[in-house]
Amino acid sequence: MSLISTDPIVSQNFFLELDGAAIILSGVSGFEQEIDVVEMQQVGAKGVSELVKTRGTNTKVADLSITRMAPLDAMSDPIWQWFTEIRDKGMAANNRTDKRKNGSIVLYDVVGTEVGRFNFFNGWPSKIATDGVSADSNDPLKETITLVIERLERVK
């Protein structure tokens, strides 16, 4: 009898779903969620000290960092258009949803069945970093995009 009854999720089968479109990526990091911890120190009889830890009120999420091949025509690329719209025009204080988007990082097994999904909410690109170039390299040009998000949920 095997201790493991299912195969692991292979980390190379995934994509970004944004506005109903599939955007091909080469990497994603930042699947981090953290609940605030509240500590309370109490001293009782005979000076015995006890530390109590409980759940705080805030849940924090990390920024998502997505990596992909740099598009040939950046100005017609949906992520570059989104980024430049925010960079050039900002985000109106009275309309929080105007430039922010919800999306998903979708994970698949080796036969193409969805096995995992991380939904993010109120995201927006705060940074695009393009790799350096070198005459000595045959590597494809990549870019790393930082998506600031307000909430992350693993639903599968």
C-alpha positions, 0 to 999 in steps of 0.5 A: 500500500502506498502512502501517497494516493494522488500524484502531485500538482506539476508546477509547470502547467498554469496560466493567468486568466484575466478579463476572460483571456488566457495569458501565457506565463513562464512563472508565478510567485507570491502565493502567500497569505498571512493572518495577523497574530495578536500576542498578549502577555499576562502575569498570574500568581507567583509572577508566572508569565504566560503568552497567549497568541490569538488571531488578529483581524487582518489577513495580508497577501503578498504581491504576485510576481508573474514572469513571461516572455516579453511581447513583440509589440508591447503597446498592443499587449493587454498587460502593457496597456493596463500598466500604461493606463495606470501610469499615465492617468492614475486611479481615481479615488472615487472609483476603486474598481475602474482600473483594478481587475480580478483574475486567476492563476489556474493550475492543470495536471499533465492531461489538462484537467484543472486541479488548482485555482488561485483567484485574486481580487482588485489587482493592478500592475505596479511594476514591469521589469524587462530583462537586460540584453546581451550580445552573448545570449540566445535567451528569450527576453523576459519581463517580470510584472508585479501585481498588487492585489488586495485578496487571494483565495485558493478555491481548488 
